[in-house]
Amino acid sequence: MSNVFGIDLSALQAFQQAIEVTSNNVANANTPGYDVESIDLATAPPQSAGGLSIGAGVAVDGISRAYSQAAATQYNNSQSSLGQLNALQNYTSQIDNLFGTTAGGLTTALQTYYSAWSTVADDPTSSASRQALLGDATALAQNLNSTSSQLNALNSDVNTRISADVSQINSLSTQIASLNQQIAGSAGSTQAPNTLLDQRDQLVSNLSQIAGVTVTGNTDGSINVFVGSGQPLVLDGNAYTLTTVPNQFNSSQLEVASTSSNGSSISSSITSGDLGGLLAARTQAIDPALNQLGRIATAVTQSANAQQASGLDLNGQLGGALFSIAAPTASASSANSDTTTASVTLSNVGALTSDNYLLSYKGGAYTLTDQTTGANVALTGAGTTASPLQAAGLSIVLSGTPASGDQFQIQPTAQAAGSIRVTLADPSGIAAAGAVVSSAADTNTGTGSIGAATVVDPTNANLLSTATIAFTSPTTYTINGAGNYTYTAGGKIAANGWQVQISGAPATGDTFTVQSNAGGTGDNTNALAFANQQSQGYLSNGTESISGAVSALISGAGALAQQVNTAQTAQTAVNTQAQTNLQSVTGVNLDEEAAKLVQWQQAYQASAQALAIANGLFTTFLDSVNGTYS
């Protein structure tokens, strides 16, 4: 009879625990990271009764949690990818919006500026037109300044969020290490520490949203967590700290480092999660936009100042600079072992790109690497004042003796848009007139005619000196009595920084003159040339105009934002499916749990009824025994 009581009591206890487990599932149906649990029931070891083996009831072997490492890994990886795209999308959309308004305003400001030159060309002596031109030039510069400032503000925001992410990663790593210690401490127990495992898995999932991680397991139940290219965050019960360090070339930009990397940046290896998205936003969106904007500002400045120098102002003087702008920057690596510096000047704006470059010195030789494409760029020169290094429209001079391993980052245009200013204050200083004029002598007897003189080298000291082209025969000529040049109809004749074309058939003794245009206040030659600059091929070796570069900047920002949006939408679907797959394994199904509660309740009631029957039988047995011996 005692065996019956034992069987029924084991059933009551087992089903009570089953109800508790199921109730706990229901209670945690919406708890993040909770994995549904189930009770493990097994037949209790039977009792021997003579030649018979009679069951001894039910035993609770443990409580299992539903968990799939493959599903969890797939979900965490999808979270890392989505986190990266979410962060990147945040900045590409802001840049797209910025360029759709401010840079859209840049298009308008640029057109207004060049239209102002047309207005000056219509009336070169008008003070009002000249003053309006200076105002429009200032508005253009301020537009570039403002856009650059807003892009730099995005870079500052990236720094703030990188610091926050690193702090959060360190907190999560510490918590995971602590749980590792607790889990490893229970390694000898027959029951797995399900709650601790759930908590740790949730922390790993949270961590994967911030940075893509790799997880490996240990025999004691603890795990190891790695980030980037294998830098440890957690090893057994030990947490390793990430930190932020200044970029080796630009201290205003933060990089990520690890205690295991001796303070060296590991940013390049972090490509997923929110942190990876922040780093990508800087390198793929913000900095390229700054560089492209700076390239436009540089082109505006160089073209304007060169054109000013090619004309005469109302005072009969060659025009002074209209704009000023910061020179390209060259920053020495903080890891350099000496104090060698590099200075960079722009030598050919047509060859200028919007890329940054890495200048390295090793084994007595310099190499220049395009940091966008990773390709080496051909270099000429020795890096000295007498023989600068020449590449990509830049001249680079090193001051000091570099050590092997020294590196310098060259940023041709990063600071340009933020630094452009109008330096010309006096409207009379606007050089609307051409610097030189050409004419044919009235006494010429041939049919030769001379075209307008154009300035090709405004720095030539003899530019405004009078020059006479005299034909010593129909096919030869001299300039100021010197030389003996062969004449080709329509060919270019150049001297003193100008060039002209003479066509037709000059006769012996015919002369043509090129001289200063001083006094030609009503001339608009240079103003017209200014107005035409907007659509002229000034960049990309003559194939891209300034207005074309602005259009490319705006459309490029929009295309990048759309590309990221599309990828984000696709990854959201992947993440949702991965979450569904994980929930199908580990999530609480309330319908199933309700059915189990009914099942366990009925089983419990049946066991209680069986116990009552056993009790009745035992009472009857006692009564029978008492009756026999009474």
Disulfide bonds with the S-S distance in Angstrom:
none
